[in-house]
Amino acid sequence: MPSIAAYHRPDSLDEALSLLAQPQTRALAGGTVIVPESRVSRPEAVELVDLQALGLDGVDVADDRITLGAMVRLGDLMADDRVPQLLRDLARRELPSALRNQATVGGTVALAESESVLLAGLLAHDAAVGFHDGSERPLADVLSTGVGDGLVTAVSVAAAGTGTIAATGRTPADVPIVAAVARSSGDGVSLALTGVADKPVLADPADPAAGLSPAADFRGSPAYRLHLVDVLSRRAVEEVSS
Ligand SMILES: Cc1cc2nc3c(=O)[nH]c(=O)nc-3n(C[C@H](O)[C@H](O)[C@H](O)COP(=O)(O)OP(=O)(O)OC[C@H]3O[C@@H](n4cnc5c(N)ncnc54)[C@H](O)[C@@H]3O)c2cc1C
């Protein structure tokens, strides 16, 4: 018995929402995770609801914010010169290149991988997540609660500022053990960290380790990670402040 029972490609948000209200359906964005996950044999098959025909793949610039549609691919983000350079650079660091051309901004937010440097960059860029019902919530809140039943339609970010990343990994090509992403703008410096909690988090540039209690894994103890927080945050904040 197939584990994917049906594929739907709605061309309106209303139709997508009515399909996704059915218990066996799941949203399909880039499919880098949901497709392999859905193909695992399971007692109840799922139906995939493809979001690609909903017109959620635009990038809009208005005043001091840039809105990225949920279906903007990470590969497109990298190539778009309207997108802040920091986010373009961080998108390049995510996933192998073939998968970057599939994976989407909305899927990245919904999955909320703890070591996503792009999510750290979005946090540093004051990101807000837009949902199907027109509501908008700060990305930091969405990462801590998860998207739940919400359909992410867009992510808006502050356009201004310059940023950088300081990171330590086992090799330069590995996902960082800890990364510090800093952005400087007229509003001051913002800082976000990966590798110190179960999601990327915002931190105080003046006291970046405050309140953190990272878990250990084979790549580093809590004490080592806190040491990296201190060193990498200072490095990133100094760079954007100079
Ligand atoms: C080899 C490999 C390497 C990876 N490396 C990284 C990495 O370096 N960094 C990283 O962050 N992640 C990584 N991932 C995880 C994942 O690929 C990314 O997080 C990716 O961006 C997911 O996006 P997608 O569009 O492919 O999501 P999909 O696979 O299509 O969907 C993922 C989940 O999000 C839900 N979803 C998708 N879009 C929406 C939406 N608009 N609203 C609500 N829910 C939605 C889906 O229903 C599903 O549950 C990796 C995955 C693989 C297979």
The ligand as an ORCA input file, in Angstrom:
! r2SCAN-3c Opt
* xyz 0 1
  C      20.139     16.449      3.223
  C      19.399     17.505      3.993
  C      20.100     18.569      4.540
  C      19.420     19.555      5.254
  N      20.143     20.585      5.752
  C      19.495     21.587      6.394
  C      20.207     22.743      6.834
  O      21.407     22.885      6.606
  N      19.515     23.704      7.506
  C      18.153     23.593      7.714
  O      17.567     24.492      8.303
  N      17.468     22.522      7.303
  C      18.088     21.523      6.653
  N      17.380     20.451      6.209
  C      15.947     20.380      6.540
  C      15.017     20.958      5.445
  O      15.415     20.552      4.167
  C      14.950     22.471      5.446
  O      14.566     22.962      6.722
  C      14.040     22.972      4.334
  O      14.244     24.318      4.210
  C      12.590     22.552      4.387
  O      11.873     23.250      3.383
  P      10.935     22.536      2.330
  O      10.313     23.626      1.545
  O      11.659     21.501      1.552
  O       9.868     21.836      3.291
  P       8.932     20.536      3.035
  O       9.769     19.304      3.082
  O       8.065     20.728      1.843
  O       8.013     20.627      4.341
  C       8.598     20.462      5.625
  C       7.500     20.596      6.701
  O       7.040     21.943      6.763
  C       5.636     21.987      6.490
  N       5.443     23.198      5.684
  C       6.066     23.498      4.518
  N       5.691     24.706      4.071
  C       4.812     25.176      4.990
  C       4.077     26.398      5.102
  N       4.163     27.353      4.169
  N       3.280     26.572      6.177
  C       3.189     25.606      7.139
  N       3.853     24.425      7.091
  C       4.659     24.225      6.017
  C       5.317     20.688      5.742
  O       3.974     20.293      5.876
  C       6.278     19.733      6.418
  O       5.749     19.295      7.654
  C      18.009     19.451      5.464
  C      17.305     18.391      4.905
  C      17.979     17.435      4.170
  C      17.180     16.301      3.564
*
